[in-house]
Amino acid sequence: SAQNSRFEGLESSCDGAFMVAPYGVDPVFKESTTLYNPILNDVDQVIVLEYHNCVGVDNPTYNRTVGAMTCNVEPYCFEQYNCGKVPFAFDAFPLLNKDPGFPVWFDINLGSQGSDKFFTYTKEGLFIDRQTEQITAELVIYNPQLRIFGYYLLRIFGNCIVKFSFNDGGSIKVRPAFAQFGVKTQIKTIRVELYNSNNDDVRFGLEIMLNLFVLILFLSMLHNIYLYHKEGKKWYTWMTQATHKCNLM
């Protein structure tokens, strides 16, 4: 149609280099967020400079011209603040065997309320924005009934909405409600207890029997060495015989 032909020349993706510069807004210092703390927003903005200090930045950028505005006047460097003097929320740092990105770590010690508050921070801090190309979530979970630790990897490509469903058995199902590109998942499990079933108990009993058999053979070998030495022979010469070497091995 004529309406669709108007957009034929538009590119579907950005052909520039991926950016790893700080982005987002720190919601603690932004008045329109639920996490805003007015105590930290003093008139002279001394407190915010204590949390987001440009002194430690190598070659900080100041006095940028954006249109008719002059942004990032000292001490609000471009590496830490936007044009509104609001500090960025997320910084990129490298992780071993990972692509460059902006990791966010939810500590297990946060608890339910702490996790909700931290999630609100990522939401109000604009962790996911229009420039987001890929999101990877890695979870370590534990099933107390099966006594199994699980490692769960979720990788979202492009524009996607994902729904999680949990059942009583402990499994997690991921279903894309809307996906323009796709979702990839990977689950790995490891047992933290070696003996937690009837089959494991049988194996445990057999392992005890095997260890007792090895112990009896070892004691028998020591007894033979003692008898060999009692006959007036050098005890270490007993080990030079081929059959005895096999017993030692």
N, C-alpha and C positions, 0 to 999 in steps of 0.2 A: 504494500500500500504506500501512498504518498507520505503518510505519517511515519512509517517505519523507515523509509528511504532517507529521512532527515538524519538518522543516526548510523547510517552504514559506514561512515568514515571514522566513527569513534572506536578507540581501542578498548578491548575487554579487560586488559590488565596493564599495569604500569611496567614500562620497559627500563626503568632506572634501577640503580643499585639498591639493595636492601639497606635500610638504615638501622643502626644500633645505637642511636643517640637517645638520651633520656627523654621520656615522654610522659603523658598523663598529668594529673594534678594531685597534689597531696591533699586529700579531703579534710585533714585535720585543720588546715589553714584556709579552707574555702568555705565561705559563709553559707552557701546554698546546700550544703551536705548535712547529713545527720551526724556525722563524726566531727563536725566543726567544734573546735574548742576555743571559745572566746578568750580564755585566760592566756592562751599562747599568742593571741593577736594583739600585741601591744602597739601603741601609737608609733613609736620609733622603730618597730619591727626588729628589735634586738634579739628577741627570742627565736624568731624564725631563722635568723642568721646563725644561731648556735646549732640548729639542727641541719641546716643546709648552708654550709660554709664553702665559699669558693676559694679559700686560701689553699686548700689541698689540691685544687685542680691545676693541672699542667697547662700553661698558656691560656688562661681564661679569656673568653671573648666578651667585650663590653661595647656599648654604644652602637648597636646594630640599627640600621635604617630599614624600617618596614613601611613602605608607602610614605606617608607624611609623618610617621611616628619615629621616635628614637627609643628603641627598646634596650633593655639590659644595661641600664646605667649602673655604674659601680656603686655598691658591691654586689649587684644582682647579675651574675654572669649568665651567659647564654647556655652554659652546660648544666645549670642548676635551676633556672627560672624561665618562665615564659614572659611574654610582653606585659602581662598584668601583674608581675612580681609575685606570682603564685609558684611555689616550688614544684618541680616535677616529682612524680611518685615512684617511677620505675627506672632502674638503671640496668644496663646489660653487663653481664660478667660471664666469663667462659666456664663451662663445665666439661669434665673429662668425657671424651667420645660423644659430645653433643654438638649440634649445630648452634651457631651464635643466636642468642635470644635473650629473653628477659625472664629468668626463673623466679617463681613465687613458691615459697615453701610453707606448707601448713604443718606446724609441729604437732605431734600427737599429744603433747602435754597442754595444748591450748584448751582442750575440753570443748563441750558443745557451744557454750556462749562465746568463748574465745574464737572458735572457728567461724561462727556466724559473724562476729565483729570483723574478723580478718577478711572474710569473703565480702562483707560490705565495703571494706577498704578498697579491694580490687575493683568492685563494681563502681563505686563513686569516684575512684581514682582513674576511671576510664582505661582499665587494663586492656579491654577488647575495644578496639576502635575501627575506623574504616580502613586503616592500613594493615590490619591483621590478616595474614595469609595462612597461618597454620597455628594450631594449638595442640600441645602434647601434654597429657595428664598421666602421671605415674603414681600409682597407689600401692601401698603395702598393707594388706589386710590379713586378719587372723580369724579363723573359724574355730571357736573353742570346742564345739562338739566333735568335729573331725580332727582337731588338733593339727591343723595345717596352716602354714603361712602361705599367702598368695601375693604374687607380684602382678599388677594389672597395668597395662599400657594402653592408652587411648590416644589416637592421633586423628585430629580433625583437619580436613583440608577445605579451604574455601568457605563459602557461605553455608552454614549448617546449624540445625537445631537438633540436639541429642537428648533422648529421654532414657533415664535409668530405671530399672525395675528390680527390686530385691525380693527374693522369696525366703521362706522359712528354712530352706536347706542351706542357705548361705551363698547361693549363686547370684551373680549380677548379670542382667541382660541389658545390652545397649541397643537401642533402636533409633535410627535417625528419623525424626519426625519430618524434617525437611533437609535435603542435602543437594546442593548444587554441584559439589565435587565428590565428596565421599568421606567415609569413616573407616579407619583400620583399628583393630583391637588385637591384643595379645595377652594371654594369661599363662603364667608359670607358677607352679606350686612346689612347696618343699615341706616335708614332714619334719616336725621339730621333736617328735617323740618316736623312738624306734619300735616301741612295743605298746600298741594300743588296740589290738584286736586278738581274736582267738588264734588266728594263723601266726601272729607275731609271738604269742605265748608258746606255741609249739616250736617255733624257730628258736626262741630263747632257751627252751629246755634242751634242744639238740646242741646248741652252742655250749651249754654247760657240760653236757656229756663229752663233747669234743675236747674242751679244755681240760677236763679231768683225765681223759685218755692221754693227752699230750703230757700232762703232769706226771702220770704214772710212768710213762716211757722215760721221762727225764730222770725221775728218781731211780728207776731201774738202771739207767746208764751210769749214774753216780755210784750206785752200789757195785756195778761191775768194775768201775775204775778203782774203787776201794779194794776189792778183792785182788785185782791185778797188782796194785801197789803192795798189798799184804804179802804177796808171793816174793817180794824183794825186787820187783821190776820197777823201772822208772815209769811213773804214772802217765807222763806225757807221751811216752812211746806207744801207749794204748791208742792214742788218737791217730797214729800214723798208719794204722791198718785200714784197708779200703772199706770194709764193712762198717767199721766204726765211724769213718768219715761220713758215710751215707746216713748213719743214725744222727750225727750232729747236724747234718743239713736238713 
